[in-house]
C-alpha cells in the first residue's frame, strides 16, 4: 500500500484489513504511525526503486499512487519482487492525453509506465474527492466565510471511503484486471451546495463566497506551483475535464450505493470543529 496514510490510501488499508487480508503499509515513521490491527508498516522511498526491495518482496498486489520520478524503475522492481497486479490511482484527465497540462501529464505518464511494465493492472479514475472540503478548515477556524474557486464547477465528488472499497475489491480479485474504473459520488454538486450541507451538519451559519478567476489565481499561486494552477484553470475554467458525470461504478463494484456528501460530512464533522 502506497499513500497508506492519505485520505484515499488509509481507506484502502482499512477496507483490506476489515476483509482480513494481510497488508503492508508504506509509511515514513513506522513507530509513530497508527494503523489498523494486522497492518504491517514498511519503509522505502518510491523515488528510489532500489529502496523498495524489502517492502515489495512477496507482495501479491500493489496499490500505487501516481507521479513518482522513476515509475518504470519502480514497476520493474515490483515485477522482480513477484507482484502480480497493480491498482493505480489515476485521474479523469488521464484519458485526454494532453501533455501540456501538468496534472494530466503525470497521470498519463504513470498509466503509460504501468501499461508498459507488463504487469496486470487496474486504473482508477475517480471524480474529485469529498475530502477536498477539508481545505476549507483554515477558513472555518477563522470565521464563517468560505471562499472557493471555480464556483460554477459541478462535481460528482466521491467519498474516499467508497473509493477505498472499490480499490480493495480490485486488489482482492482478478475481475477488474485491464479495466479502467470511474468511481463517482451519487450526485453532481456545485461548491455552494457543499458549503450549505456542511453548514447544516455543523450547525453554523456559513457564508459561501465564489472567487473570481483573478482572485482564485492569486490565492492558489500562494499555495501551489503555477503549472498546477494553470492545470486546474484548464480543467474548471476551460472545461477540459468534466467531473459532473455520475457513474454507477461504486454500486457495480461494491454492491451498494455511494455515500452522499452529507454522509461524508457527518462522519468527518469533528474534524471541522
N, C-alpha and C positions, 0 to 999 in steps of 0.2 A: 504494500500500500504506500504510494507516494502521496504527498499532500495530506497525510493522515490526521493532522490537527486542524485543517482548514474547514470552512463551512460545509463543503461537499465531502471531502475525504473523511472527515470524522463521522459523517452519516453512513458512508460506505463501511467503515470499520464497525460501527455499531450494528449495522444490518448483518454483516458476516458473522460477528460474534454471537448475535442473537440466534443465528442459524446453526451455531455450534461448530463453525468452521475454524481451523487454525489460521491465524492471521499474524503476519509480521508488519508492523507499522514503522515506517521510516521517520525517525524523529531526530532532532538535534541534541536534546538532553534527555537521555533515557531515564535517568533517575528523577527527573523533575517533571515528567510528562504523564498526567493521569490518563490511563487507558482502561477500557472495559476488561473484565476478567477474561483470561485466556488469550489476550492480545499481547504479543511479544515485541518490545521495542528493538529496533535495529538502527544502525547508523550508516552513513555513507553520503557522498556528495554527488548529486545527479549530474553536475557539470564535469565530474571526473569519473568516467565509467569504471576505471580500474579500482576505484574505492568501493564499488558496489558488489564485489565478488561475494563476500560473506552474506550480505543481505539477500542476494538472488539465488545462491546455491540451494537447489532442492525445491524452489518455489514452482508451483504449477501454473499460476497465472499472476499477472501484474496489472494493477490499476495505475495508470500513468497520466500525469498532468503534463501539458504541452510546454514547449518553448525553451528547452534546455540547450546549452551551447553545442553539444555534440550528441544529438539524438541518434544518429546512425551508430555511433560508438556505444552508446548506452544500450541500444537494442541488440547490437552484436554481442554484448556481454550477457544480456538476458538470454539470448539464444544459446550461447555457450553454456550457460548455467542450467539449461534444460527447460526453460519456461515454454509453456505450450499455448499460451493465449495472452494477448494484450488487449485490455479495455482502455481506450484513450478518451479522456475528457477533452473534447474539442469545442467548437462553437459554430453557430449557424452560418457565419460568413465564410467558413472554410470552403463551402461549395462554390463560392463566387470566383475563386482563383484570381482575385485582384491583388497582385503583389505590390501595388502602390500603397495599400492600406496596411499599416504596421501590425495591427491586430490580426487581420486576415492572413498576412504573410507568415506569421509564426504558427498560426493554426494550420494553414495549408502545408507548410514545411514539415510540421510534426506528423500530420496524416501521411504525407508522402514518405517520410522516413519509416513509419510503421508498415506501410504497404510494401516498401522495398526491402524490408528486413527479412521477409519470407515467413514471419511468424503469423499464425492465425490472429485475426483482430476483430474487434467491435469498436465502432466510433459512436460516441455520444455527442450530439449537437443540440444541447438544451437551449431554451429561451433564457432570458435574464433571470437571475436568482431573486427570490423574495428577500433573501438575506441582504441584498443590496440596500435595503431600507436602514440597515444598521449604520450606514454612512451618515444618517441624519442625527446620530447620537450627540455629537458636539453641539449642534444647534438646539436640540431638545433639552440639553443640560443648561444651556444659556438662556432659554426662554421658550415661547410658544410659537415662534415663527419658523416655518420650514421653507427654505429657499431651494428650488430644484431646477436643474437644467432640463431642456427639452420637454417642456410641459405638455406638448401635444402628442408625444410619443406613447402610443398604447402598446403594452407588452403583456403577453400571456405568461407572466412570471411563474416560475416553478419553485416549489419548496425544496430546498436541498434534501430534506427527508425523503421525498419522492424520488429525486434523482439518485440518492444513495441506494434506495430499494431497487431501482432499475439497474444500476451498475452492479449491485450484488447478484442479481438474477443473471446478468450477462456473464459474470465471473464464475458462477457455480454450474452453468450448463453450457452445452455446445450449441444451443438453439439459435443463438444470435451471432454466430461467427460469420464474418464477411458481410455484416449488416451495419447500416447507419441508423441509429435510433435518435428520435427527436422529442425528448420529453418536454412537455409544457405544463403550465397550470390550466385550470378549468375555464378561465375567462380572461379576456384582454382588458386591462385597466389602464387609464392614464394615471400619472403620479398623483394628481389631485385626489382621486378616489382612494388611493392607498393611504394618503395622509388622513382622509376623512375616516377611514376604517380604523387607523391607528389611534385617532383622537377618541373614538368611541370606546375602543378597548382599554385605553389608558385613563379614560375619564377626564380628558383635558380638552380645552378649547383651543385647538391648534389652527393657526393661520397658514394657508398654503400661498406661496409666492412663486409664480413661474418666472424664471430668469429669462431675460432677452438673450439672444445669441451672443451679443457683445459681453454681457455680464457673465454668462456661463463660461465663455472662453477665458476671461480674465481670472475667474475663480478656479477653474480647472488647471490652468497653467501654473498656479501656485502649488499644486499637489502632484502633477504628473508631467512627464516629458511632452514636448509639443507634438511629437509624432503620434502619440496616443490620443491626445486631444483632437488632432486632425482626424484620426480614425473614428472616434465617436461622433464627431460632426458629420463625417461621411455616412455613418450608419443612420443617425437620427435626424439630421437636417437634410442631407442629400437623398436619404431614403434608400441607401444601398442594402440595408438589412431590414426585413420586415419580421418583427417578433410578435406581431399581433395575431398570428395564426394559431388557433387552438387545435392541438393534435391529440389523438386517442392513445398515445404511446404508453403513458403511465398505466392506464386501465388495461391495455392489452398485455403488458409485461407483468404487472403485479396482481391483476385481478380485482383491483379496487380503484375508485375514483381518486384523482389527485386532490390534495388539500387546497383549500381556498386561502386567500391572503389573510382573511380574518382568523382562520385556524392557526396559520403561522404566527400571526401577531399575538394571539393568546398564549401560545406555547412560549414565546420569547418576550412576553410583556415585562418580566423582571429585568431584562437587560436594558430596557428603556427608562427604568426608574432609578 
